[in-house]
Amino acid sequence: MNRELRYGFAALRKRPALKLAAWSFPEILPTAIYGVAVAHATDSFLAGHAGRGLAWLAGLIATACLGAAGARQVYGRLGELVEPLRDDLVRRVVSGALHTGDDASVARLNRQVEIVRDTFAGLVLVIRNFGVTLFGVLAGLLSLAPTVAAFVVPPFLLGFVASLAVLGMAADRVRASLQADEELATTAGMAFSGVRDITATGSEEFAERIVGRPIEEQAAAERSLARVAALRTLCFALGGWAPLLILLATGPWLVSHGVSTGTLLGGLTYVLISLQPALNTVMGALGDSGLRYVITLGRILDSTAYQVPPRPMADSRGHQLRLRGLTFAYGPNAEPVLADLDLTVTEGEHLAVVGPSGIGKSTLAGLICGMLEPASGRLLLGGVPPSELSTDRLAMTRVLIPQEAYAFSGTVLENLIYLLPDACVAEVEQAVAAIGASALVDRLGGLRGRLRPGDLSPGERQLIALTRAYLSPAPLVVLDEATCFLDPETERRAEEAFAARGGTLIVIAHRISSALRARRILVLDGNLAAVGTHQTLLRTSPLYRELLGHWQPGGDQIQPAS
């Protein structure tokens, strides 16, 4: 529980928290003046000064209006506190899903994160209201009659502190209850699924013993929760009812020692109207929403408590690619997608990769860019395995554009210079012209125009991503069918721009024309591979000849081999 509380306190950003506290002060005034106004109005009415009594009540109404204005501002500041917590949890869940492949992350993102956000907001409000009430009542009692404060405040605080102690116990009991309930459901499900076999073999007593233990544990956990609920009731009795009983019991003594009837009534008003409801609300919120917050947040933190291994700080020498005996399979028992692949791609080379759909072309792109690791063999990028390069160095060495290009909401310029933030306008304009995206940029309103990904076609998103990659400082560019939604002429212009850009270009070919523009072609054929020029492969690779045979000149497509 301490971990969840530390996380919650850490989420309270300093500046929004100070704003929230500042706008809470106007609410303290009506709380503080409530009992004082009742006391003085009562004494004034009893003394026959009705005008003075009405003036005190009018003052109470005025301060209540001031408090309402402050409360209105509080809700605006609340969003500034709560939304950063939600954003951090979403980042944790997404990062956990990316590193662990946890399918349940979607449920946590959609449901559990929202539970934590909503309960956190409710808890902040309840605790703030409790603090406002406590400070207001304390100020009012001290200004009204310190003697009354001495009888009211200590038992109230004692009951509140005791409820906090019970809260920690309740969190442990709730966890135990949930665990027992899950174990019971699992055991009972196993027994129900095998009921025919149990009946046929006469194993009813054995099954009863197996299911009986989690039933007893679950019942014991529920009884523990009931005892905790009883303790919470005692805490409320101590903090909420004891001050009232003490004031009533000591009323004659207080009056005999100079406390007026109005002052005694004001003290009772503070207890009944302010302290009792505040204590009841905060105990209920901490005991219900608070426990839900702690348990749910704990599960999110547990599920995202992975350790990302630090990347070594190795440095590469250039960007030459060397593959020696490279083998990769998706799982220990799966057939290798790539097996014993040997390949060298020198700096400045233009290589096209072709093969039937699902043969491993995108897998090879992921291995080259360090997104996947070989099962065996070696892949060196500049003499170093990509997994041993620092993140910054890897980003400076290679850039990958997949088939589904990425664009984000923002200006066109922000999208284009994402990989080179300090690019000047002249560089951006030259890249736009080289790729052939000028008409698109003009249609979007120029470099300062707003870009909305949903308004772009897949081909337009590819043009944005291609221009971004062209501007990238990385000398190695991998296009994984990154031009599949472009027409042949636009594709030709983009690929020729990358070929003239300098550096190394690897194209996962979508059209045969992409292969014909490359200096060398890699043909993937199951566990076999062939490398050569177009003319060489026509003589040596049956698959390459078959792919050419399936190419339809009107569509300029490489069709998968049947």
C-alpha positions in Angstrom: 0.0 0.0 0.0 2.9 2.4 0.7 4.0 2.0 -2.9 0.6 3.1 -4.2 0.4 6.0 -1.9 3.9 7.2 -2.8 2.9 7.0 -6.5 -0.2 9.0 -5.8 1.8 11.7 -3.9 4.4 11.8 -6.7 1.6 12.4 -9.2 0.6 15.6 -7.4 2.4 18.1 -9.5 3.6 21.0 -7.4 2.2 24.0 -9.3 -1.4 22.6 -9.9 -1.4 21.4 -6.3 -0.6 24.9 -5.1 -3.3 26.4 -7.3 -5.8 23.9 -5.9 -4.8 24.8 -2.4 -5.0 28.5 -3.1 -8.6 28.2 -4.5 -9.6 26.2 -1.4 -9.0 29.0 1.0 -12.2 30.8 0.0 -14.1 27.7 1.2 -12.4 27.8 4.6 -14.1 31.1 5.4 -17.7 29.9 5.3 -16.8 26.7 7.2 -15.0 28.8 9.9 -17.8 31.4 10.2 -20.7 28.9 10.3 -20.6 28.1 14.0 -19.5 31.6 14.9 -22.5 33.1 13.0 -24.9 30.7 14.6 -23.5 31.4 18.1 -23.7 35.2 17.7 -27.0 35.1 15.9 -28.5 32.9 18.7 -27.1 35.2 21.5 -28.4 38.3 19.6 -31.9 36.9 19.2 -32.0 35.8 22.9 -30.9 39.3 23.9 -33.6 40.8 21.8 -31.3 42.2 19.1 -33.0 40.7 16.0 -31.3 43.1 13.5 -27.9 42.0 14.8 -28.8 38.4 14.5 -30.0 38.8 11.0 -26.8 40.6 10.1 -24.8 37.6 11.3 -26.9 35.3 9.2 -26.6 37.6 6.1 -22.8 37.5 6.6 -22.9 33.7 6.7 -24.8 33.7 3.3 -22.2 36.1 1.8 -19.3 34.0 2.8 -21.1 30.9 1.4 -21.3 32.7 -2.0 -17.5 33.4 -1.8 -16.9 29.7 -1.0 -19.0 28.7 -4.0 -16.9 30.9 -6.3 -13.7 29.2 -5.0 -15.2 25.7 -5.4 -15.9 26.5 -9.1 -12.3 27.2 -9.7 -11.2 24.0 -7.8 -12.7 21.7 -10.5 -10.6 23.4 -13.2 -7.4 22.9 -11.2 -8.4 19.3 -10.5 -8.0 18.3 -14.2 -4.4 19.7 -14.1 -3.7 17.2 -11.3 -5.5 14.2 -12.6 -4.7 14.1 -16.3 -0.9 13.8 -15.9 -1.5 10.8 -13.7 -3.6 9.1 -16.4 -1.0 10.0 -19.0 1.8 8.4 -17.0 -0.2 5.2 -16.4 -1.0 5.0 -20.1 2.7 5.3 -20.9 3.5 2.6 -18.4 0.8 0.2 -19.8 1.9 0.8 -23.4 5.5 0.4 -22.6 4.8 -2.8 -20.7 2.8 -4.1 -23.6 5.6 -3.4 -26.0 8.3 -5.0 -23.9 6.3 -8.0 -22.5 3.7 -8.7 -25.2 1.0 -8.7 -22.5 -2.4 -9.1 -24.2 -4.3 -8.0 -21.1 -2.7 -4.5 -21.4 -5.7 -3.4 -23.6 -8.1 -4.1 -20.7 -5.9 -2.3 -18.3 -5.6 0.7 -20.6 -9.4 0.9 -21.2 -10.7 0.0 -17.8 -8.3 -0.1 -15.0 -6.5 3.2 -15.9 -9.9 4.9 -16.0 -10.8 3.4 -12.6 -7.5 4.8 -11.1 -8.0 8.2 -12.8 -11.6 8.6 -11.6 -11.0 7.3 -8.0 -7.8 9.5 -7.7 -9.8 12.5 -8.7 -12.5 11.6 -6.2 -10.0 11.1 -3.4 -8.2 14.4 -4.1 -11.6 16.2 -3.8 -12.6 14.3 -0.6 -9.3 14.9 1.1 -9.3 18.5 0.0 -12.8 19.0 1.4 -11.8 17.3 4.6 -8.8 19.6 5.0 -10.9 22.6 4.3 -13.5 21.5 6.9 -10.9 20.7 9.5 -9.0 24.0 9.1 -12.3 26.0 9.0 -13.7 24.3 12.1 -10.5 24.6 14.1 -10.3 28.4 13.2 -13.9 28.9 14.1 -13.8 27.0 17.4 -10.6 28.8 18.5 -12.1 32.2 17.7 -15.4 31.2 19.4 -14.3 29.4 22.5 -10.9 27.6 22.9 -12.4 25.6 25.8 -15.0 24.1 23.4 -12.3 23.3 20.9 -10.4 21.4 23.6 -13.4 19.1 24.1 -14.1 18.6 20.4 -10.9 18.4 18.4 -8.9 15.7 20.2 -11.5 12.9 20.0 -12.2 13.8 16.4 -8.6 13.6 15.4 -8.1 10.4 17.4 -11.0 8.8 15.5 -9.6 9.9 12.2 -6.1 8.6 12.9 -7.6 5.3 14.1 -9.5 5.0 10.8 -6.3 5.5 8.8 -4.7 2.6 10.8 -7.7 0.4 10.0 -7.4 1.4 6.3 -4.0 -0.3 6.0 -5.5 -3.4 7.6 -8.5 -3.3 5.2 -6.3 -3.1 2.2 -4.5 -6.4 3.2 -7.9 -8.0 3.9 -9.3 -7.0 0.5 -6.2 -8.4 -1.3 -6.6 -11.6 0.6 -10.3 -11.8 -0.2 -9.7 -11.2 -4.0 -6.9 -13.9 -4.0 -9.2 -16.4 -2.2 -12.0 -15.6 -4.5 -9.9 -16.2 -7.6 -8.5 -19.4 -6.2 -12.0 -20.6 -5.4 -13.2 -19.8 -8.9 -10.2 -21.7 -10.4 -10.6 -24.8 -8.2 -14.4 -24.9 -8.6 -14.1 -24.5 -12.3 -11.7 -27.5 -12.5 -14.1 -29.6 -10.4 -17.2 -28.6 -12.5 -15.4 -29.4 -15.8 -14.6 -32.9 -14.6 -17.8 -33.7 -12.8 -18.6 -36.6 -15.1 -15.2 -38.2 -14.4 -15.5 -37.6 -10.7 -18.9 -39.2 -10.6 -17.8 -42.2 -12.7 -14.7 -42.9 -10.5 -16.5 -42.3 -7.2 -14.1 -39.4 -6.3 -16.7 -37.1 -4.8 -15.0 -37.0 -1.3 -11.6 -36.2 -2.9 -13.1 -33.4 -5.0 -14.9 -32.1 -1.9 -11.7 -31.9 0.0 -10.0 -30.1 -2.9 -12.8 -27.5 -3.2 -13.4 -27.3 0.5 -10.1 -25.7 1.3 -10.5 -22.6 -0.9 -14.1 -22.3 0.3 -12.9 -22.1 3.9 -10.2 -19.6 3.0 -12.6 -17.4 1.1 -15.1 -17.5 4.0 -12.3 -16.6 6.5 -11.3 -13.7 4.3 -14.9 -12.4 4.2 -15.2 -12.7 8.0 -11.9 -10.6 8.3 -13.4 -8.0 6.1 -16.5 -7.9 8.3 -14.4 -7.4 11.4 -12.6 -4.5 9.6 -16.0 -2.9 8.8 -16.9 -3.1 12.5 -13.6 -1.4 13.4 -14.4 1.4 11.0 -17.8 1.9 12.7 -16.0 2.2 16.1 -13.6 4.7 14.6 -16.5 6.8 13.3 -18.2 6.6 16.7 -15.0 7.8 18.4 -14.4 10.7 16.0 -17.9 11.7 15.1 -20.2 10.9 18.0 -17.8 11.2 21.0 -17.3 15.0 20.5 -21.1 15.5 20.4 -21.7 13.5 23.6 -18.8 15.2 25.4 -20.3 18.7 24.6 -23.7 17.6 25.7 -22.4 16.1 28.9 -20.2 19.1 29.7 -22.7 21.6 28.6 -23.9 22.6 32.1 -20.3 22.9 33.3 -19.3 25.1 30.3 -22.3 27.4 30.8 -21.5 27.8 34.5 -18.0 28.8 33.5 -19.0 31.6 31.2 -19.8 29.9 27.9 -23.0 31.3 26.4 -25.8 29.3 25.1 -25.1 30.5 21.6 -21.5 29.5 21.9 -22.5 26.0 23.0 -24.9 25.8 20.1 -22.2 27.0 17.7 -19.9 24.2 18.9 -22.7 21.6 18.5 -23.3 23.0 15.0 -19.6 22.6 14.1 -19.8 18.9 15.1 -23.1 18.0 13.5 -22.9 20.1 10.3 -19.2 20.0 9.6 -17.1 17.5 11.4 -19.4 14.5 11.4 -20.3 14.6 7.7 -16.6 15.3 6.8 -15.4 12.4 8.8 -18.1 10.1 7.4 -17.3 11.1 3.8 -13.5 10.8 4.1 -13.8 7.4 5.9 -16.2 6.2 3.3 -14.1 7.4 0.4 -10.8 6.0 1.8 -12.5 2.8 2.7 -14.2 2.2 -0.6 -12.7 4.3 -3.4 -9.4 4.4 -1.7 -9.1 0.7 -1.5 -10.3 0.3 -5.1 -7.6 2.9 -6.1 -4.8 1.0 -4.1 -5.8 -2.4 -5.4 -6.2 -1.4 -9.0 -3.2 0.8 -9.1 -1.2 -2.0 -7.5 -2.1 -4.4 -10.2 -1.1 -1.9 -12.9 2.2 -1.2 -11.2 2.9 -4.9 -10.7 2.1 -5.7 -14.3 4.3 -2.9 -15.7 7.2 -3.4 -13.2 9.5 -4.8 -15.9 13.1 -3.9 -16.2 14.2 -2.7 -19.5 17.8 -3.9 -20.0 20.1 -1.0 -20.7 21.5 -0.8 -24.2 25.3 -1.0 -24.3 27.1 2.1 -25.5 29.0 0.4 -28.4 29.9 2.5 -31.4 29.7 1.4 -35.0 32.2 2.1 -37.8 30.2 3.1 -40.8 27.0 1.3 -41.8 28.0 -1.8 -43.8 25.7 -4.7 -43.3 27.2 -8.3 -42.8 24.9 -11.3 -42.3 26.6 -14.6 -41.5 24.5 -17.7 -41.0 21.6 -15.6 -39.9 18.6 -17.7 -38.7 15.4 -16.4 -37.2 12.1 -18.2 -36.1 9.1 -16.8 -34.3 9.3 -19.2 -31.4 11.5 -22.1 -30.3 9.4 -24.8 -32.0 8.5 -22.8 -35.1 10.0 -23.3 -38.6 12.7 -20.8 -39.3 11.6 -17.9 -41.4 15.2 -17.2 -42.4 17.9 -19.9 -42.2 21.7 -19.6 -42.7 21.4 -16.4 -44.7 24.8 -14.9 -45.8 24.8 -11.4 -47.2 27.0 -8.3 -47.4 25.6 -4.9 -48.2 28.4 -2.4 -48.8 28.0 1.2 -48.0 26.3 3.2 -50.8 24.7 0.0 -52.3 21.1 -0.2 -53.6 19.6 -3.6 -52.8 16.1 -4.8 -53.6 14.5 -7.8 -51.7 11.8 -9.8 -53.5 9.9 -13.0 -52.7 6.4 -14.4 -52.2 4.2 -12.9 -49.6 5.0 -14.2 -46.1 8.5 -15.4 -47.0 10.3 -13.2 -44.5 11.1 -9.9 -46.2 9.7 -7.7 -43.4 11.3 -10.0 -40.9 14.7 -9.3 -42.5 14.0 -5.6 -42.4 13.2 -5.8 -38.7 16.5 -7.7 -38.1 18.5 -5.2 -40.1 17.0 -2.3 -38.1 17.6 -3.9 -34.7 13.9 -4.5 -33.9 14.4 -8.3 -33.9 17.3 -10.4 -32.7 18.6 -13.5 -34.6 18.1 -16.9 -33.1 21.6 -17.8 -34.4 24.2 -16.4 -36.7 25.4 -12.9 -36.7 24.1 -9.6 -38.1 26.6 -6.7 -38.0 25.8 -3.1 -38.7 29.0 -1.1 -39.0 30.8 -4.1 -37.4 28.5 -4.1 -34.3 25.2 -6.1 -33.7 22.4 -3.6 -33.7 21.3 -4.8 -30.2 24.7 -3.5 -28.9 24.3 0.0 -30.3 22.9 2.8 -28.1 19.4 4.0 -29.0 20.7 7.3 -30.2 23.4 5.7 -32.3 21.0 3.3 -33.9 18.6 6.1 -34.8 21.5 8.0 -36.4 22.5 5.0 -38.5 19.3 3.5 -39.9 15.7 4.6 -40.7 12.9 2.2 -41.5 9.7 3.1 -43.3 7.0 0.4 -43.1 4.0 -0.2 -45.3 1.6 1.5 -42.9 3.3 4.9 -42.7 2.9 7.0 -39.6 1.8 10.6 -39.4 0.6 12.6 -36.4 -1.6 15.6 -35.7 0.4 18.8 -36.0 1.8 21.0 -38.7 3.2 19.6 -41.9 6.7 20.9 -40.9 6.5 19.1 -37.5 5.8 15.8 -39.3 8.6 16.2 -41.8 11.4 17.3 -39.4 10.6 14.7 -36.7 13.9 12.9 -37.3 15.9 16.1 -37.9 14.4 18.8 -35.6 17.1 21.4 -36.6 16.5 21.1 -40.3 16.1 24.5 -42.1 13.2 25.4 -44.3 15.4 25.2 -47.4 16.4 21.6 -46.6 12.8 20.6 -46.0 11.6 22.2 -49.3 14.4 20.4 -51.2 13.4 17.1 -49.7 9.7 17.7 -50.5 10.6 18.4 -54.1 13.0 15.5 -54.4 10.4 13.0 -53.1 7.6 14.5 -55.2 5.4 15.6 -52.3 5.1 19.3 -53.4 1.5 19.0 -54.5 0.5 17.3 -51.3 2.2 20.0 -49.1 0.6 22.8 -51.1 -2.8 21.1 -50.7 -2.3 21.0 -46.9 -1.6 24.7 -46.8 2.2 24.6 -47.0 4.7 23.7 -44.3 2.7 25.6 -41.7 -0.5 23.9 -42.6 -2.3 21.6 -40.2 -2.0 17.9 -40.8 -4.7 15.5 -39.6 -3.8 11.8 -40.2 -7.4 10.8 -40.7 -7.8 13.2 -43.6 -4.9 11.6 -45.6 -5.0 8.7 -47.9 -2.5 5.8 -47.3 -0.5 7.0 -50.2 -0.3 10.6 -48.9 0.8 9.3 -45.5 3.5 7.3 -47.3 4.7 10.6 -49.0 4.9 12.3 -45.6 6.9 9.4 -44.1 9.2 9.1 -47.2 10.1 12.8 -47.0 10.7 12.5 -43.2 13.1 9.5 -43.9 14.8 11.5 -46.7 15.6 14.3 -44.2 16.8 11.8 -41.6 20.6 11.9 -40.9 20.6 8.1 -41.1 22.8 6.8 -44.0 21.0 3.4 -44.2 17.3 3.6 -45.4 15.1 0.5 -45.4 11.8 0.9 -47.3 9.5 -2.0 -46.4 6.9 -1.8 -49.1 6.8 1.9 -48.2 5.6 2.9 -51.7 2.9 0.3 -52.2 0.1 2.9 -52.2 1.8 5.2 -54.7 1.3 5.1 -58.4 4.3 3.7 -60.4 5.6 7.1 -61.5 5.5 8.6 -58.0 7.2 5.4 -56.6 10.0 5.7 -59.3 10.6 9.3 -58.4 10.8 8.6 -54.7 13.2 5.6 -55.0 15.4 7.5 -57.4 15.6 10.4 -54.9 16.7 8.0 -52.2 19.2 6.4 -54.6 20.7 9.8 -55.4 20.6 10.9 -51.7 23.7 9.0 -50.8 24.1 6.2 -48.3 22.6 2.7 -48.6 19.1 1.9 -49.8 17.3 -1.4 -49.1 13.9 -1.7 -50.8 11.4 -4.5 -49.9 10.1 -4.5 -53.5 6.4 -4.2 -54.1 6.7 -3.8 -57.9 9.2 -5.5 -60.2 10.2 -2.0 -61.4 11.7 -1.5 -57.9 13.9 -4.5 -58.3 15.0 -3.5 -61.8 16.2 -0.1 -60.4 18.4 -1.8 -57.8 22.1 -2.7 -58.4 21.6 -6.1 -56.8 18.5 -8.2 -55.9 18.0 -10.6 -53.0 15.5 -13.3 -53.7 14.1 -15.0 -50.6 12.8 -18.5 -51.3 11.8 -20.3 -48.1 15.1 -21.3 -46.4 17.0 -20.6 -49.6 18.2 -17.2 -50.9 19.8 -16.0 -54.1 21.7 -12.7 -54.7 22.7 -11.2 -57.9 21.8 -8.8 -60.7 18.7 -9.0 -62.8 20.4 -10.8 -65.6 22.2 -13.2 -63.3 19.1 -14.2 -61.4 17.2 -14.8 -64.7 19.7 -17.6 -65.3 20.1 -19.0 -61.8 16.8 -18.4 -59.8 13.7 -20.3 -60.9 11.7 -18.3 -58.3 12.8 -15.0 -59.7 11.8 -16.2 -63.2 8.4 -17.3 -61.7 7.9 -13.9 -60.1 8.6 -12.2 -63.4 6.1 -14.5 -65.0 3.4 -13.5 -62.5 4.1 -9.8 -63.1 1.3 -8.2 -65.0 2.6 -5.2 -67.0 -0.6 -3.2 -66.5 -0.4 -3.5 -62.8 3.4 -3.6 -62.4 2.9 -5.9 -59.4 4.9 -8.9 -58.1 2.2 -11.5 -57.5 2.7 -14.2 -54.8 3.7 -17.5 -56.2 0.9 -20.0 -56.0 
